[in-house]
Amino acid sequence: MGFIRYILFVGAIVGLDQLVKVLTVANLALHETAPLFPGVLQLTYVRNTGAAFSSFEGQQWLFALIFLVFTGLILWEYFKKPMAFTGFERWCIAAIYGGGLGNMIDRLRLGYVVDMFETVFIDFPVFNVADCFITCGCAALMIHLAFFNKAFWKDEKSCA
């Protein structure tokens, strides 16, 4: 039953991400900007053919390979060799996966990722809903593993 909840969560993330991207493309011209929260956040439609900060631009095959490996590792870990992850950590992994899937759909369908959120108060790359889930999921997972899940760091012999 737990796995179904994670799948539904991933589906909700992908749905929200794709909805915001469709609305962005439908309502803004490429590189057009519209205020969202003046002085803080604006909408700017851009196309990203790379990863974070446009790194690895044009390497779509690499992103697909990484995503397939990540998918395989998640399924193997969950069904074959469960690790000492807490429920919270599994939700974080689902958030990361949902964000990755949202961006992978863009890469496969369009050849680029639609980004739209631009910070006004600092110079930061434009990002999207999927990026938020990836970043927040990673940060929360790392913090929780580092400070709250002592069982994760135990010897494999003592976890079994």
C-alpha positions as a printed Julia matrix, in Angstrom:
160×3 Matrix{Float64}:
  0.0    0.0     0.0
  2.89   2.38    0.76
  4.3    2.1    -2.75
  0.94   3.16   -4.24
  0.99   6.32   -2.11
  4.46   7.18   -3.39
  3.3    6.62   -6.99
  0.3    8.89   -6.43
  2.58  11.55   -4.92
  4.94  11.31   -7.89
  1.92  11.57  -10.22
  0.68  14.69   -8.41
  4.12  16.32   -8.71
  4.32  15.5   -12.43
  0.76  16.72  -12.98
  1.38  20.04  -11.21
  4.71  20.5   -13.0
  3.26  19.8   -16.43
  0.21  22.01  -15.78
  2.37  24.99  -14.82
  4.56  24.41  -17.88
  1.53  24.22  -20.21
  0.11  27.42  -18.71
  3.48  29.15  -19.08
  3.87  28.21  -22.74
  0.24  29.16  -23.47
  0.44  32.57  -21.81
  4.01  33.81  -22.29
  6.13  34.19  -25.4
  9.65  32.8   -25.22
 11.76  35.07  -22.92
  8.69  37.14  -22.01
  8.45  38.17  -18.36
  5.43  38.75  -16.12
  5.51  39.8   -12.46
  4.37  37.19   -9.95
  5.5   38.63   -6.6
  6.98  42.07   -7.4
 10.55  42.46   -6.23
 10.79  38.75   -5.37
  9.66  36.42   -8.16
  8.61  36.8   -11.76
  7.58  34.43  -14.52
  9.98  34.22  -17.45
  9.51  31.55  -20.11
 12.85  29.98  -21.07
 13.94  26.69  -22.61
 16.74  24.77  -20.9
 18.55  22.09  -22.9
 20.92  21.35  -20.02
 20.69  20.51  -16.34
 21.11  22.81  -13.34
 22.57  26.17  -14.4
 22.38  24.88  -18.02
 25.26  22.5   -17.39
 25.66  19.52  -19.76
 23.7   21.42  -22.4
 22.47  19.2   -25.23
 23.29  15.94  -23.44
 19.72  14.54  -23.45
 20.97  10.94  -23.7
 22.94  11.41  -20.46
 19.87  12.66  -18.59
 17.8    9.75  -19.89
 20.49   7.27  -18.82
 20.77   8.78  -15.34
 16.99   8.75  -14.98
 16.75   5.09  -16.04
 19.5    4.1   -13.59
 17.78   6.08  -10.82
 14.48   4.35  -11.61
 16.13   0.93  -11.51
 17.88   1.68   -8.21
 14.66   2.87   -6.58
 12.75  -0.25   -7.67
 15.6   -2.58   -6.68
 16.01  -0.94   -3.29
 12.28  -0.89   -2.52
 11.44  -4.43   -3.62
 14.69  -6.41   -3.42
 17.0   -4.9    -0.81
 15.2   -2.35    1.37
 17.49   0.04    3.18
 16.89   1.66    6.57
 15.04   4.66    5.11
 12.33   6.25    7.24
  8.92   7.04    5.78
  9.9   10.72    5.57
 13.02   9.85    3.62
 10.98   7.74    1.19
  8.68  10.74    0.62
 11.8   12.83   -0.11
 12.98  10.24   -2.64
  9.51  10.28   -4.24
  9.69  14.09   -4.47
 13.1   13.89   -6.16
 11.83  11.21   -8.54
  8.64  13.14   -9.35
 10.65  16.24  -10.2
 13.04  14.2   -12.31
 10.16  12.57  -14.15
  8.52  15.94  -14.82
 11.71  17.25  -16.42
 12.34  13.96  -18.26
  8.91  14.2   -19.88
  9.88  17.63  -21.26
 13.24  16.35  -22.5
 11.67  13.42  -24.33
  8.67  15.33  -25.66
 10.25  18.68  -26.49
 14.03  18.22  -26.43
 14.34  20.84  -23.68
 12.89  21.67  -20.26
 10.44  24.54  -19.81
 11.51  26.84  -16.96
  9.54  29.81  -15.69
 10.33  30.99  -12.15
 12.93  33.76  -11.95
 14.09  35.37   -8.74
 14.26  39.16   -8.88
 16.17  39.84   -5.66
 19.19  37.64   -6.54
 20.82  36.51   -9.76
 19.75  32.87   -9.96
 18.9   30.61  -12.92
 15.27  30.31  -13.98
 13.69  27.13  -12.61
 10.39  25.2   -12.6
  8.1   23.22  -10.27
 10.03  19.98  -10.88
 13.29  21.68   -9.92
 11.71  22.82   -6.63
 10.76  19.24   -5.74
 14.18  17.92   -6.72
 16.03  20.56   -4.7
 13.79  20.48   -1.62
 13.62  16.67   -1.69
 17.42  16.38   -1.87
 18.01  18.94    0.87
 15.44  17.38    3.21
 16.75  13.86    2.53
 20.38  14.82    3.2
 19.52  16.72    6.39
 17.33  13.92    7.68
 19.91  11.24    6.88
 22.69  13.27    8.47
 20.94  14.23   11.7
 17.91  12.03   12.35
 18.3    8.53   10.89
 21.05   6.82   12.86
 19.88   3.36   11.67
 20.83   4.23    8.1
 24.5    4.55    9.04
 24.76   1.28   10.96
 26.7   -1.7     9.66
 24.74  -3.82    7.17
 25.16  -6.78    9.54
 23.34  -5.01   12.35
 20.55  -3.71   10.08
 19.59  -7.14    8.76
